[in-house]
Amino acid sequence: VKFSTTEEKCFTIPIDNLINKKLELGPNSTTAYFYSNASGVVDGYAKHDVSQTSWSAVRDGAGTGATYDYISYGDINVIESGSSDGYWVRMTRGFFLFNTAAIPDDDVIESATLSLHGYQKVDNLGITPDVNIYSSFPASNTKLVAADFSKVGNTSFSTTISYVAWDTSDYNDFVLNAAGKAAIDKTGVSKFSARSANYDAADTPPSWSSADESYINVLFEYGGSVGSPMLTVTYAPADQPPFFVDYDLIPDPAYSNSTLNASAACWDAENNS
């Protein structure tokens, strides 16, 4: 049974839900929505774009550029091949930062979802590159530089979304796992990256074909409020214990002289009563 909050610390519960039942009500939770590039934090992508080189060199080498300002969409997992057998020329990684300092420091994060709105996908290489979410630690919270290309982690924060499943007309939702939720900074900026899980993060070169590319791109904040990268976080106070409502304490409407439509169940958060 779900109950709607009608005032701070209180729930309004239909009487019928309490007859012949004992209900356990947990602490009040809050759901907040955070947008990348809001409050001065950055979103965008960094790339390694070079003349023909090996897979390890294009993946592990220093970045050559970054794009973050005044872009409506961009690539988060480009893989581009060279014209010589087994050589590669480009790779990109997406960066998404969110100012999550509004979450109370002592609250517990119950769930979180990072949502990226798809825009285009192309698979000329026939390698079906997928996407997952990872950590990032760019040098600045407000801009990206070429060197940030290597400032990403390898621990997956969600379930990978395949190339086939990737939606180019709506949000793609990454439900964060325990590692992903732990990366949410309740005192500052939460930093994430988006990469190809099956090739980039796995450090596994795809099948090569000459001078072509595969990629997925997404909408960034400059594209407008609709479609902006979004982090949805549900959190609750850690020190509010569950409480119980026992039906024995509630009058049965069938034997009541008055019409009872609802009962308010409240607790004193400070005294835990």
N, C-alpha and C positions, 0 to 999 in steps of 0.2 A: 504494500500500500504506500502510495506517495502522498505526502502532505505538503501543502503550500504554506510558506511563511507569511503570516499576516501582520506581524509586528516583531520587533527584535526579541529573540529568545522564545517566541511563542508559535504554536501551531494550532490551527483550527481543524478539528477532527469531527466528521459526521458521527452522530451518536450510533447509527446503525453499524458503523465499523467497530464499535466497542462492545456491543452486546455479544456475550459468550466468547470473548476474545481477551487475550492479554497481549498488548502491543509493546514492542521495544522500539524506542525512538532514539536514533543516534544524534550526534552533535550537528548543529546547523552548518551546512557547507555553502561555499560561495564559488560561482563560476565566473572567471574573468577572461577577457579577450585582449590579447596583446598583438600589435601589428609591427612588422619589421619596418625599419626606417622611420618609426614614430619616435618622438622625444629625442631626436638627434642621432639615433642608432642607425646602422647601415645595413643595406642588403645589396647584392650584386654578385659578380663572379670574378674569379682569377683564372689565368690561363698560362699554359706553357706552349708557346707557338714558336717552332724552330724549323730549321732546315732538316732534312731527313736524318733520323737518328734511331737508336734502338728503343725498344719498349721501355726498358728500365731507365734510360736516359730521359725520355719524355715524361715518364711518370714521376721519377724521383728527383729530377733536376729542379733548378731554381725557376720560379715563374718569370714570365716575360711581360706581363701586363695585367691590368685589372680594370674593370668597368663597374661603376657603382652610382654615378650621379646622373639624374635625369634620363633614366632608361625605363621603358615600360615593360619590356620583356627581355629575356636573355637565356643563354645556354647554361645548363648545370652539369652536363656530362658528355660533352663533345669528345668523340674519339675519331681522329682523322688519320688516314694512312698516307704514306709517301708513294712515290712511283717505283721505287726499288723494292724488291721482294723482302718482306719482313721489317720494313722501316716505317716509322710513324712521324707525324709532323705537329700534331696538336692534341691537347687535352684541356678540359675546363672543369672547374668545381664551383658550385654555388655556395654563397655565404648568407646566413640569415640570423640577424641579431635582434633581440627583443628586450626592451626595458621592463623587467619584471620586479622592480624594487617595491611595487605596491603590495606585493604579497607579504602578509605579516611574517616576521622572522620565525616565530615559534609555531606557525601553522604547519600542518602536515599536507603534503600534496597527494591527493587521492588519485587523480588521473590527469593526463595531459595529452593533447593532440596537436601536432604541427601540420598545418594544411597549406599545400602549394597548389595554386591554380595552374593547370596545364594550358599551354598555348599551341605548341607545335611538337611534332615528333617525326623524325626522318631516319630511315634505316637502310641507306644505300649499300652499306657493307654487309647487310644480312646477318647481323650479330645480336640483335634484340637486346640492347643495353637496358638494364633496369635501374632503379633508383632506391637508395635508402638514406637515412639520416645519420649523421655522425657529429662529433664535437668539432669545434673550430676555435682558434685562438689567434685572430688577426692582431696586428700590432696596435691598431686603433679601433675604438668603438664607432667612429664616425666616418671612416673612409677605408678603402681597400688599396693595397699596393701590390706590385708584382710578387714580392717575397711572401705574401700571404698564401700563395698557391700551395705551399708546403705546410701551412699551419692548420692541419686537419688531423683528426684521430681516425683509428681503424675499428673501434668498437661500435657495432651497429646499435642504434637507439630505437629501432622499430622493426616491423616486418617489411621485407623488401616488396616494392610494387613492381611488377613485371612490365616490360615494354608493351605487351598486348593489353594489359589492364590499365595502363596509364591513360587518364581522361584528359583530352585537350580542350574540353569545353566546360570544365567544372573543377572543383577542388579535389585534390588527391590527399586523403587523410592518413597521416602516419601516427598511429596510436603509440605513444612512447612507452617503452619498457622501463624496468627499474633503473637501468643505467641512464636512460634518457631523462627520467624524472629527476634523478639525482643531479643532472647537469643544469637544472633550473636554478638560477641564482636569485634568492629572495631578498638580497641586499643590493642588487645591481643589474647587470646585463647578462642575459642567457644567450649563449653563442652556439650556433649549429652550422653544419655544412650539409650539402646534398651531393652525392657522388654515385657513380655507377658501382653497384655492389658486386656484380659478377666479373668485372674486369679491373677497374681502378682500385677499389678497396681490397679486392682479392689478390691483386698483383698477378693477374693472369691475362696474358695477351690474347686478344680474340683472333679468329681466323683472318688472315690478311688478304685483301684484294687491292688492286692498284688505285691510288689517288682518289679516294672517296671518303665519305664520312657518315657517321650515325650520331644522332643526338636527340635529346629531349630538352625543351625549354619551357620556362614558366613566366607568369606575370610577376613583375616586381612592384614595389610600392608606387612608383611614379605613374603606373597605369591607372591609378584611381583607387578609391576606397573599395570598390567591388573587385575582388580578385587579388587584393594585396595578401602577401604571405601573412599567415595568422597562427598564433599559438594560443590554444584554449586550455586553461588550467582550472581544475576544480580543487579547492583546498578547504580545510576545516581546522578549527582550534584543536590542539593536541590534548588539552587538559579538560575537555568536556566529556564526562562519562555518559554512556547510554542511560536512559531512565525508562521506567515501565509505567504503563497505564493499565490498571486492572479493572475488568468489566464489573467486578463486584462493587466497585465504588461509584458506578454510574447508574442512575435510575433507569429502569426500563420504560420507554415511552408508552408502552401498552398499559402501564399501571400508573402513569403520571397524570396529575390533574392539569398539567400545563403542557403545551407543545414545546418540545425540545428539539432544536434542529442541529445543534452543534455543541461541542464542549471544548473549551480552550485548555490545552496542556502547556504549561510553562515551567521553566526552571530558573533558579537563581544561579547564573554562571559563576558568580564570585564565591558563593557558598556551596556550590555543587549540590543544590537541593531543589 
